[in-house]
Amino acid sequence: MSKAEKVPKKDRVFWWLSIIAAVCYFACIVPVVPWRFAKVDTNMGNRFVMDRQYRLFSATDQFGKGIGWMTLKTKFKRKTDEFGRPSPLTALIGTASAMLGVGGAAMGCSTWQQCKDHVRSRYMGYNTVAITGIASAVMILIGLMCTIGALVLMGFEEGASKKKKKKKDDEDCCTPKGRTMTCCVVGWFLAMSGVNAFVFVLDMTLKNFKETAYYPYAMSYPGAFIGWAGCFCQFISVIIAMWRAEVFGKKKEEEKDDMMGGYPPPGGYGGPNPYAPGPGPPGQYGPGYGGPPQ
């Protein structure tokens, strides 16, 4: 586009909203950005002496150090196998607790069924969150690339429009603006799916932990809000991209053409009908045709 030509307002809005969405998506997948946050809980003792952050790939421990979801999954899997494996020491402790009438936490987690259930729940929950975190990061990354691709395709629209016009039966997605719209829609859908998947899966996992033990709940934090802000900006960009591609206008024109039938009436619109009966006395061949030749 030459400098003399003025850029349409909707194109400028689409451009800036897509850039804001791309920046938000990039900020979401940065490993140090927290998605959930839990304050210090003194009821947990030495296990929760610092604020805990839950990120896309990790969670912080009691020292503020990030531990990957896969590492936590492996750690609790090892504990689950250890508690489920029979051993002479466990049997001896169980017999002693039954004789002394002492059970629960006093004899250790390996002899306490509620503790073993919670360890297994933590293992399964961390496994789900680890897989969801990786899948969400991939979807957000692809959505980011599609958002940038929509901006690149937008820059090539003018050159593509100056080329030879395509056939009339081309679909909207085959036009230059249609390709931009398609790329924008795909990017928004993938990014929105990735952000919502991690937010809701982590939320359900933390709530599930509370069903088997006392576990501090973590509220949403900047990572989730930044992701939702990017999805909202790109949703507006999707609407503008459909407007630019004239998706809504073409449907109305097609409906109008279908109502008219696609063909003009005999004689054109408002002209005389050549098939109308001519003047003359009615004859045996019907009215308007006159009589037989003399």
GIJOLIN-V468088 format. One record per helix or strand of 2 or more residues. SS is the DSSP state (h for helix, s for strand). FROM is the first residue (numbers start at 1). LEN is the number of residues. Records with the same first field share a line. If there is no record, write none. Layout:
# GIJOLIN-V468088
SS: FROM-LEN  FROM-LEN
This chain:
# GIJOLIN-V468088
h: 9-20  42-7  69-16  88-13  104-4  109-3  113-43  157-5  172-3  176-37  222-23  247-14
s: 34-5  52-4  58-3  66-3  219-2
